[in-house]
Amino acid sequence: MKSKKKDIRALTKEQLREFFVSNGDKAFRGNQVYEWLWSKGAHSFESMTNISKATREILEDNFVINHIKVDQMQRSTDGTIKNAVRLHDGLVVESVLIPTPSRTTACVSSQVGCSLDCRFCATSRLKRMRNLNPDEIYDQVVAIDNESRLYHNRPLSNIVFMGMGEPLMNYNNVLKAIDKITSPEGLGMSPKRITVSTSGVPKMIKKMADDEVRFKLAVSLHSAIDEVRTNIMPFNENFPLADLKEALEYWYEKTKSRITYEYVVWEGINDRKEDIDALLRFCSYVPCKVNLIEYNPIDDGEFQQASNAAIENYISALESRGFVVNVRRSRGKDIDAACGQLANKT
Ligand code: SAH
């Protein structure tokens, strides 16, 4: 039978304080338990040593701590680590630690599977099972922070929401997780070190702008021509580039935060001059930079990374127009941990 007990970490600190008051205890007890749950990362009520046995039993009777469990950890030859993370209901998501000489980045998942249908992404082949809860997102970050300290002798420095799922289709929970990650009671990280990557849901981009979020925004563009984009990202049919443009202008107007466009160049798909011209036009709408991502093949060979010459054409066209462009090399390919390869293979 399914437990009727509530996930204690779904409660705010205020709700936890109220719980204790309504049980004839002091509100302050709520602060203590909250600290155990978030700053000290307790996995059980038993481990809360400054809480009396009687109180721990009350907690035990009413709540559960649905902590994630890292089922399997794989390490790449380049230092990248991939965690297969088991959730309390048995479902699995993946998260990745990406080390560079100067930083450690956590790439986290926001949903189990994905409801989008990007044809070049392995995750799109997994049905979207459910959204992750805020604590399930937070726990992935904590697990990677611990691994970063253990294997790279430094704390986590950056977070990207580029794992499984579309973060803007689980917006409320992603926001709550980021609140916790940036709060002094959680990890106290600066929001400037967090990037939310979206395939581009215009309505939600505007909502984020209205909410005055302080993290960074990345958009998986891949083409600035509707016909091409719809072919590789079919949901573009419902969210055409004109709507995306309008939402991004709104975002920049409100946040003054530069947007990153993620872009893979594929042979025979978006390697023509007109593709480059369309991107140049799109880049002129709002301050931005372009990350050209290396393509990570996902089995069927339908998509091929374009030639170096084609990629050079993009770089020189962007640079000559004064746009910032970075070329992002894949990390962790040998363990299927690179962009678009997360598919719970093991
Ligand atoms: N749903 C979000 C976040 C997950 S995808 C989004 O679309 O942005 C993270 C990034 O990996 C996106 O830019 C996506 O387009 C890219 N990606 C997906 N499959 C890929 C592949 N096979 N090779 C390289 N990048 C890929």
Residues whose N, C-alpha, C, O or C-beta is under 5 A from the ligand:
A	BS01	SAH	F120 C121 F161 M162 G163 G165 E166 P167 S197 T198 S199 S220 E262 I293 E294 Y295 N296 C339 G340
